[in-house]
């Protein structure tokens, strides 16, 4: 008796949904604690309330026992998140450049189609830090912090540095995958 397989797009959608249900954290940890992050935000931004430290879900890997959601990239770990940015609000991702061969942040539209990729060499390091992915940079530099702004819309003209656009709109769900 033969069984028919679901379509590739259905499989991708199911795998994406399933991977978003996994739980652990990445950049800031996931302990359910509220922290005052106002002191670490860009000077043009102020936080009037505590923010949750739990954003990322994963990791999802590509080991032989794992399901490879982003085939064919092997030897990779992924973390994902989904959120909405209300009009007038801003979202920043703060982290450290990984000790790896490659990193990227990838946004997806509400229909789960790829929107924009922000690759390691396109991310500006924070003041006093180094982006080890830029040619001739110190690969093992100890100070490797960065800040990325996530903007729900498309870039109007030349994209701003260290900005991940979602090619969507304010109030719509944005999906971001972090790949190491």
N, C-alpha and C positions, 0 to 999 in steps of 0.2 A: 504494500500500500504506500503510495507516494504522498508526501505532504508538501504543500506549496509554502514557499518562504515569503515573508512580508517584503514589500518593496524596499529598495535601498533608502529612499527618503523617509519612510516610516521607521526603519531601523535606526537611522541617524537621529530622528526625533526622539524615539524611545530611549536610545543610549544617552542622548544629551539630557533628557529629563531624569533618567536614572542616576546619572553622574552628579546631578545637582542636588540629589538627596543625601549624598555622603556627607559625613561631618567630621571635620577637624579644621584647623586654621593655619594660615600662613603668615602673612606679613606682620600682623600685630598680635597674633595669638587668638585663642578662642577659649575664654573662661567665663563668659557671661558677665564679666565685670564691666562697670562703667568707669571710664577714665576721663580726665580733663586733658584734652589734646590741644587746647587753644594755644598753648605755648609753642607747639611744634608746627603750627600752620603758617602759611605765608603771611606776611605782615598786612596784606590787603584783605585778609579774611579774619573774621572773629567768630568764635563759637560761644553762644550764650548758654549752652547746656552740655551736660555730659553725653558722650557718645558710646555706643556699644563697641566692644573690641572684637566681636565675632562677625566676620564678613565672609570669609572664604570657606568653601566646602571642597573637600578632597583630602588627600591627593588621589588622583586617578592615575595609574601608571600604565606602562606598556610592557611589563614583565610577562613572560609566557603564560602565567596564570591570570593575568589581568585582561580585561577587555580593552582593546585599543580604539578608543573613541575617535581619535584624530588620525586614523590610518593615513599614510604608512609610517609616520614618525615613530621610530623605535627608540628605546632608551630615554624616554621622556616622562616627566611627571607634570600633571595638570592640576590646577585648582580653578574653581569656577565660582561666580557669584551672580546674583540677579538683584536689581534694585531699580527704583524709580527716582528721578530727580524732579521735584516740583519746580515750577517756574520761579525764578529768582534765587534758587538755591544753587550751591556748588558742591562738588564731590572731589576730594583729593585722595589719592592712594600714596601713602608714604611707605618706603621700604628700603632694602639694601640690595645692591646688585649681587646676584648669586655667584658663588664660585662654581661656574659651569661654562660650557662652551657656547651657550646661547640662551637668551631669555626673550620673551615677547609678551605683550598684552594684546589681546584680540577682542574686538567688540562684535556683537551680533545683533541684527535687527530683530524686531518682534516676531518675524516669521522664521527665525533661526538661521537666516542666511548671513554669511560673513559680511561685516561692514568695513572695519578698518583694523589694520595691524600696526602696533607701535613696537618696533624692533629695538633691541638693546642699544645699538649705536645711536638711535634717534632720541634717547632719553638723556637729558642734561643732568649732571650730578648736582646735588645741593652744594651750597658754599662750603669750601673746605674738604669736599669729597672728590673722588675720582670715579669716572666711568671706565671700568677695565676693558670694555668692549670697543673702545675707540682706539684706532691705530696708534702704536707707540705709547699707550698708557701703561702704568704699572699694573700688571695682571693681578697681583696679590696685594694691592693697596689696602690698608686696614680701614680707611674711611671711605665708604662706598654708598652713602645715602642718596636717595632720589625722591622727588615728589612729582607725581603725574596728576594732571587734572582730567577728569572724565567729563566730557561735554556731550549732552544727548543729541545735539544736532549735527549736521554736516559742517565741514570746514567752509567758511566763506572766504574764498581766495586761498592764500598760502596758509597752510596749517600752522598754528602756534606751536612753539617748541614744547616738548614733554606733555603733549595733549593728545588724549585718546578720544576721538570722535566716534559717536555711536550711529550716526546717519539715521536718527530717529527723531523724537521730539520730547519736550518736557512732559512729564507725567506718564510716559510709556515705559514699559519694562525694558531694561537694558541688561544684556548678558555679557559678562566679561570673563574670558579665560586667560589665566596666567600660565605660560608654558616655560618650563625649565628643562 
